[in-house]
Amino acid sequence: MKEEIIKTYDKASNDYGYNSNSLHKLGLDARKLEEAATKQILEVLSLTNYDVIYTSGNAESYTTLVNNIKGSILTDNKEILEICKEKNIDIRNKDNVDKNTFISVEDENFYNGKVDHINIDLNKKYSDLNKYDFITIEDDIPFFGILIKKKNIDLKNLIHGGKSTTKYRSGTSVTPLIASFAKLVKLKYKK
């Protein structure tokens, strides 16, 4: 699998290694490749009405989610627990969850109650991802990940100062990483 991902990265670097926020032809071509990769990720995961936010990895994805928590959190994820402790977010256990508790889990069987928002950290195939508000993925590509969110949920940006592939993250996107991450999702999660 890694060889195919590396080939995709190399090809995208050679053919589309340009700033996709630029208005020249090379930038527009890079933007088209990013849009195709995003569409492929959503199709492979059978997601409808979601946005893909490309991040530097799970730490950025998790921090973005934690910065948007208005209530408390229940999680089985050590990294998220550490971020919540740093930000003084109220951490709950399974017995004192209310509808304002944000749930972020690695194992979908960790909590099955009714809450407003839930994130799943995708590390295996799940039958229906459309029931989750957020999905985080970080895999074999170092320093890269994605945060997928339902379109009807608005988030505060973690990084400001422009637009990347969505309004939710600023900075120049890295087209070869986006293309190779789409290849990884296709190889790993296609049903």
VMD Tcl script that draws the C-alpha trace (Angstrom):
set ca {
  {0.00 0.00 0.00}
  {2.75 2.47 0.90}
  {4.35 2.12 -2.54}
  {1.11 3.19 -4.28}
  {0.76 6.14 -1.90}
  {4.36 7.22 -2.55}
  {3.79 6.98 -6.32}
  {0.71 9.18 -5.99}
  {2.67 11.69 -3.89}
  {5.56 11.77 -6.40}
  {3.24 12.22 -9.40}
  {1.25 14.97 -7.67}
  {4.50 16.69 -6.62}
  {5.83 16.64 -10.17}
  {2.59 17.54 -11.95}
  {0.62 19.58 -9.37}
  {3.14 20.96 -6.88}
  {1.80 24.51 -7.12}
  {-0.15 26.81 -4.85}
  {-3.79 25.84 -5.36}
  {-4.87 29.27 -4.10}
  {-3.20 30.90 -7.12}
  {-5.23 32.00 -10.12}
  {-2.72 30.88 -12.78}
  {-3.35 27.66 -14.72}
  {-0.96 25.54 -12.64}
  {-2.64 26.68 -9.42}
  {-6.10 26.05 -10.85}
  {-5.04 22.56 -11.94}
  {-3.75 21.86 -8.43}
  {-7.10 23.05 -7.02}
  {-8.95 20.65 -9.34}
  {-6.81 17.75 -8.10}
  {-7.56 18.71 -4.47}
  {-11.29 18.88 -5.21}
  {-11.18 15.46 -6.90}
  {-9.28 14.01 -3.93}
  {-11.82 15.46 -1.49}
  {-14.70 14.04 -3.52}
  {-12.98 10.63 -3.59}
  {-12.50 10.60 0.21}
  {-16.18 11.39 0.81}
  {-17.31 8.80 -1.75}
  {-15.08 6.02 -0.39}
  {-16.35 6.68 3.14}
  {-19.95 6.92 1.81}
  {-20.41 10.36 3.39}
  {-22.98 12.88 2.23}
  {-23.20 16.53 3.32}
  {-19.73 16.68 4.89}
  {-16.72 19.01 4.56}
  {-13.13 17.78 4.64}
  {-10.63 19.94 6.51}
  {-7.01 18.99 5.82}
  {-4.86 19.33 8.93}
  {-1.30 18.68 10.05}
  {-2.55 15.59 11.89}
  {-4.76 14.51 14.76}
  {-3.28 17.00 17.24}
  {-4.54 19.88 15.08}
  {-7.86 18.13 14.36}
  {-8.44 17.40 18.05}
  {-7.44 20.91 19.13}
  {-9.86 22.38 16.59}
  {-12.65 20.22 18.01}
  {-11.78 20.99 21.65}
  {-11.69 24.74 20.90}
  {-15.29 24.41 19.74}
  {-16.63 22.53 22.77}
  {-19.23 24.57 24.64}
  {-19.99 22.01 27.35}
  {-18.15 18.99 28.67}
  {-16.45 16.01 27.02}
  {-16.40 12.24 27.32}
  {-13.54 10.54 25.51}
  {-11.46 7.38 25.42}
  {-8.68 9.23 23.61}
  {-5.59 10.10 25.71}
  {-4.48 12.92 23.39}
  {-7.88 14.63 23.57}
  {-7.91 14.24 27.36}
  {-4.57 16.07 27.56}
  {-5.84 18.93 25.36}
  {-9.01 19.19 27.49}
  {-6.97 19.34 30.70}
  {-4.82 22.15 29.26}
  {-7.97 24.08 28.29}
  {-9.89 23.30 31.51}
  {-12.70 21.51 29.67}
  {-14.99 19.57 32.01}
  {-14.21 15.87 31.51}
  {-17.12 13.49 32.17}
  {-17.41 9.78 32.77}
  {-20.09 7.57 31.21}
  {-22.39 7.99 34.23}
  {-22.71 11.79 34.14}
  {-23.09 12.59 30.45}
  {-25.78 15.06 29.44}
  {-26.97 16.21 26.02}
  {-24.38 19.03 26.00}
  {-21.49 16.60 26.43}
  {-19.25 16.29 23.38}
  {-18.25 12.67 22.75}
  {-14.98 11.78 21.01}
  {-14.17 8.10 20.76}
  {-11.75 5.70 19.16}
  {-14.05 2.74 19.84}
  {-17.65 3.34 18.74}
  {-18.86 0.96 21.44}
  {-17.33 3.12 24.19}
  {-20.52 5.19 24.47}
  {-23.87 4.62 22.76}
  {-26.06 7.22 24.49}
  {-27.83 10.24 23.00}
  {-25.78 13.43 22.74}
  {-25.64 16.49 20.49}
  {-22.20 15.95 18.92}
  {-19.94 12.96 18.47}
  {-16.55 12.43 16.84}
  {-15.13 9.06 15.78}
  {-11.41 8.58 15.31}
  {-11.39 6.37 12.23}
  {-8.97 3.51 12.69}
  {-10.98 0.71 11.10}
  {-14.01 0.27 8.83}
  {-17.36 1.25 10.29}
  {-20.75 0.39 8.85}
  {-22.25 3.90 8.76}
  {-20.13 6.98 9.35}
  {-23.02 9.35 8.54}
  {-24.25 9.07 12.13}
  {-21.17 10.97 13.36}
  {-20.84 14.74 13.38}
  {-17.05 14.63 13.06}
  {-14.55 12.06 11.83}
  {-10.81 12.34 12.36}
  {-8.26 10.36 10.39}
  {-4.50 10.28 10.69}
  {-2.69 7.37 9.19}
  {0.53 6.29 7.51}
  {1.27 9.70 6.03}
  {3.29 11.60 8.62}
  {2.32 15.12 9.66}
  {-1.00 15.01 7.86}
  {-4.58 14.21 8.70}
  {-8.16 15.20 8.09}
  {-11.07 16.41 10.14}
  {-14.38 15.68 8.44}
  {-17.44 17.58 9.68}
  {-21.11 17.71 8.84}
  {-21.80 20.71 6.62}
  {-24.45 22.12 8.96}
  {-21.99 22.48 11.86}
  {-19.90 25.64 12.01}
  {-16.48 25.68 13.65}
  {-14.17 28.41 14.89}
  {-10.84 28.30 13.09}
  {-7.72 27.17 14.89}
  {-5.49 28.94 12.35}
  {-6.50 32.32 10.91}
  {-5.26 34.44 8.01}
  {-6.80 33.27 4.77}
  {-8.34 30.17 3.30}
  {-6.90 26.81 2.37}
  {-9.28 24.20 0.92}
  {-12.09 25.35 3.23}
  {-12.82 28.42 5.32}
  {-12.02 26.38 8.43}
  {-8.24 26.33 8.02}
  {-5.86 28.96 6.72}
  {-2.60 28.49 4.89}
  {-1.41 27.03 1.64}
  {-2.63 23.50 1.12}
  {-0.15 20.79 0.16}
  {-1.67 19.24 -2.95}
  {0.62 16.16 -3.08}
  {-0.29 15.24 0.51}
  {-3.99 15.68 -0.21}
  {-3.77 13.46 -3.30}
  {-1.77 10.77 -1.50}
  {-4.10 10.86 1.53}
  {-7.06 10.30 -0.80}
  {-5.20 7.28 -2.21}
  {-4.61 5.98 1.32}
  {-8.31 6.31 2.19}
  {-9.27 4.52 -1.02}
  {-6.86 1.65 -0.40}
  {-7.66 1.25 3.29}
  {-11.39 1.97 3.58}
  {-12.99 1.11 0.23}
  {-15.81 -1.39 0.79}
}
mol new
graphics top color blue
foreach p $ca { graphics top sphere $p radius 0.5 }
foreach p [lrange $ca 0 end-1] q [lrange $ca 1 end] { graphics top cylinder $p $q radius 0.2 }
display resetview
